Amino acid sequence: SAIADFTQARDMARAQHSLDENLIAAVGLIDAYRTANRDPKFNPWPDVQPENLQARLYQEAQVRMVAAYAIMDRMPEPSLAKVNAFTNFGLLHNDTGNLPQALNAYTQAESIVRELIAADPQNIDFQNRLARTLTTKGVTQENLGQLDDALASQKEALDLYKQLGDLRGVGNSTISMGDVLAKQDNTDTAKVLYEQAKTGATKGNEIIDPDIYNLAVERLAKL
């Protein structure tokens, strides 16, 4: 259903000569194919065996990525649609094991959203997108062993999340900073950050964000 809807949206965008909407639909198709393995019944290709399905899904997503690049070549101005596109390119590269390419895509997304913020510094949507881009970029930097850079990305993201009052973002970045510090053998500070994330996920005796709470508890147990 998602693929059908995005395909219809793409066709409508083409008919209306809307590059922005065309790009959004193309990126939607990338994400739909990239994550289609979440539906155990999805396999529209009778000749593709189950063990080969994931590779075919990634192939279809990559075809749409090429199409998205072609659309962006005709879009000179920065936009959130471009930011979202590069973010999804990064997710696809990450899933296919190409971390350097993923990092490059996240860096391009970051560059574009910084352009948007420079033109409109008070735009909360732009600030939120920058924070999320930095979080994702930081995780990739961490996985590539670029620990100092990862820490800097997560620290900037954390500051933005705090300004925006985004408690889930604060929790994610706090835990990610703890992960980097743990890899740098700074376990004492990592423990403090995990405890902060755990506390931030509670209100009184109530757990208000079980995902962050459980992540923090898991990290503390591993120290």
Steps between C-alpha positions, in 0.01 A plus 500: 500500500781743582676430172175544308426831672849639449492393135167676452634810676806499273283478189284788620807710580637438152168599344503822702872563427569522874865409560466530878206259518663270245809479720293433812322212325826358363653504848186337638553214256863467612390465860214264412725259312779532757270395782267266306645195677295603803201357314558122488241462224654755262663352190357625168758304300405130464843414360688643801572247772463606866876488558550749215212731585694747716758555227222567250333746736824692540544497123155653453576762765827588327321547167274753671801669656648558153166649395498725807848630418380583147208699643727693738728596212211715380442657843765769566354631826542334842187338639383260768412257221871485413594456864257211530633350177862497614395365839326208330798445270709470815262248656513288184881515487511411868271200454709373208819532706653802327566719802732753327231569241241524776711757682543697179123508449434614858766770462327630187166502684664696782650753258163567337309540825766740628439708187130503582567607859734778385212641295240446774671469842176481699345215306441220750448237230843572356661487844328171576614351172858610565493333841370174354753510219783552747376210713499262203831633373653458844398133522662435161815684605508285811464181296787617276720555805496880467429538869595864556291607202212283620513661843494849347199413281304354790588793728368754248190287447444476876520879539247545220263243647515674836418835339208340315371315807523168313529247784534197270780676311673592826486138610632362173791742478587456867519123457699536177751727674529240774567232237784702350655572839475132595697413184757759608525316834345794683252275675443729799365783283313253282326366811399854601346558156312170503364586844393841371317338209332256737390780731378711208278211389314503831267738680473425866456125521356475148697402191389746232732379222547122525727483192756744637467357851566146380794608284657678796449199727655269238803728462550523876486122527778466242742738674 
